[in-house]
Amino acid sequence: MSSAISVTYELNPPADTPIPGSLTSTKSHQFPLAKADAAGQKEYYEGLRAAVLQAKSTLGEELTAWRDVVGKREENKEAKIPKKSEDDEDEETEE
């Protein structure tokens, strides 16, 4: 029996987000355990730890790319909204 860590994600970015060709919003990964057939617990958990670290690294890279794409869009959207000054807020509370 082959053992592996399976990770699947489905992202729902805003509809008008420009998506680079290298990114897909749905992805599935398999990270096989290197020592799944190990005789002892120590070897098994070493293989499990390696697979978890590989999964963490891969997902971190992919989700950081998504964060950068969506984050830049959100920054641009926030820059267009005029911010209230503190004087405006004081006048509103006095009325």
PATITI-771639 format. One record per residue (C-alpha): residue number from 1; x, y, z. Coordinates in steps of 0.2 Angstrom, whole numbers, plus 2048, in hexadecimal, padded with zeros to 3 digits. Last residue first. Example, Ala and Ser with C-alpha at 12.3 -4.5 7.8 and 13.67 -1.06 7.14 Angstrom:
<rec 2; <844; 7FB; 824>>
<rec 1; <83E; 7EA; 827>>
***
This chain:
<rec 95; <788; 951; 84B>>
<rec 94; <798; 950; 855>>
<rec 93; <79C; 93E; 850>>
<rec 92; <79C; 943; 83D>>
<rec 91; <7A8; 952; 840>>
<rec 90; <7B4; 947; 84A>>
<rec 89; <7B4; 93A; 83B>>
<rec 88; <7B8; 947; 82E>>
<rec 87; <7C6; 94E; 839>>
<rec 86; <7CE; 93C; 83A>>
<rec 85; <7D0; 93B; 828>>
<rec 84; <7C5; 930; 81E>>
<rec 83; <7CE; 925; 811>>
<rec 82; <7CA; 926; 7FF>>
<rec 81; <7C8; 915; 7F7>>
<rec 80; <7D3; 913; 7E7>>
<rec 79; <7E2; 90C; 7F1>>
<rec 78; <7D8; 8FE; 7F8>>
<rec 77; <7D4; 8F7; 7E7>>
<rec 76; <7E6; 8F8; 7E2>>
<rec 75; <7EB; 8EF; 7F2>>
<rec 74; <7DE; 8E2; 7EF>>
<rec 73; <7E4; 8DE; 7DE>>
<rec 72; <7F6; 8DD; 7E4>>
<rec 71; <7F0; 8D1; 7F2>>
<rec 70; <7E7; 8C5; 7E5>>
<rec 69; <7F6; 8C2; 7DB>>
<rec 68; <803; 8C2; 7EA>>
<rec 67; <7F7; 8B7; 7F4>>
<rec 66; <7F6; 8AB; 7E6>>
<rec 65; <809; 8A9; 7E4>>
<rec 64; <80A; 8A7; 7F7>>
<rec 63; <7FD; 899; 7F6>>
<rec 62; <808; 890; 7E9>>
<rec 61; <818; 892; 7F2>>
<rec 60; <811; 88D; 803>>
<rec 59; <808; 87E; 7FC>>
<rec 58; <818; 877; 7F5>>
<rec 57; <822; 87A; 805>>
<rec 56; <814; 874; 811>>
<rec 55; <812; 864; 806>>
<rec 54; <825; 861; 806>>
<rec 53; <826; 863; 819>>
<rec 52; <817; 857; 81B>>
<rec 51; <81F; 84A; 810>>
<rec 50; <830; 84B; 81A>>
<rec 49; <827; 84A; 82B>>
<rec 48; <81E; 83A; 825>>
<rec 47; <82E; 832; 81F>>
<rec 46; <836; 836; 830>>
<rec 45; <826; 82F; 838>>
<rec 44; <827; 81F; 82F>>
<rec 43; <83A; 81D; 833>>
<rec 42; <837; 820; 845>>
<rec 41; <828; 814; 846>>
<rec 40; <831; 805; 840>>
<rec 39; <831; 7FA; 831>>
<rec 38; <830; 807; 824>>
<rec 37; <823; 804; 816>>
<rec 36; <81D; 816; 815>>
<rec 35; <830; 81C; 815>>
<rec 34; <82F; 829; 807>>
<rec 33; <81D; 82E; 80B>>
<rec 32; <815; 834; 7FB>>
<rec 31; <810; 846; 7F9>>
<rec 30; <800; 847; 7EE>>
<rec 29; <7FA; 858; 7E8>>
<rec 28; <7EA; 85F; 7E2>>
<rec 27; <7E6; 870; 7DA>>
<rec 26; <7D8; 87B; 7D7>>
<rec 25; <7DA; 88E; 7D4>>
<rec 24; <7E8; 88B; 7C7>>
<rec 23; <7F7; 896; 7C6>>
<rec 22; <805; 895; 7B9>>
<rec 21; <7FA; 89E; 7AC>>
<rec 20; <7F9; 8AE; 7B6>>
<rec 19; <7E8; 8B2; 7BD>>
<rec 18; <7E1; 8C3; 7BB>>
<rec 17; <7D4; 8C5; 7C9>>
<rec 16; <7C3; 8CB; 7C2>>
<rec 15; <7B9; 8BC; 7C9>>
<rec 14; <7C0; 8BF; 7DB>>
<rec 13; <7CB; 8B0; 7E0>>
<rec 12; <7C2; 89F; 7E5>>
<rec 11; <7D0; 893; 7EA>>
<rec 10; <7CE; 880; 7E9>>
<rec 9; <7DA; 876; 7F3>>
<rec 8; <7DF; 864; 7F3>>
<rec 7; <7ED; 85B; 7FE>>
<rec 6; <7F0; 849; 7FF>>
<rec 5; <7FE; 842; 80A>>
<rec 4; <804; 831; 804>>
<rec 3; <804; 81F; 808>>
<rec 2; <807; 811; 7FB>>
<rec 1; <800; 800; 800>>
***
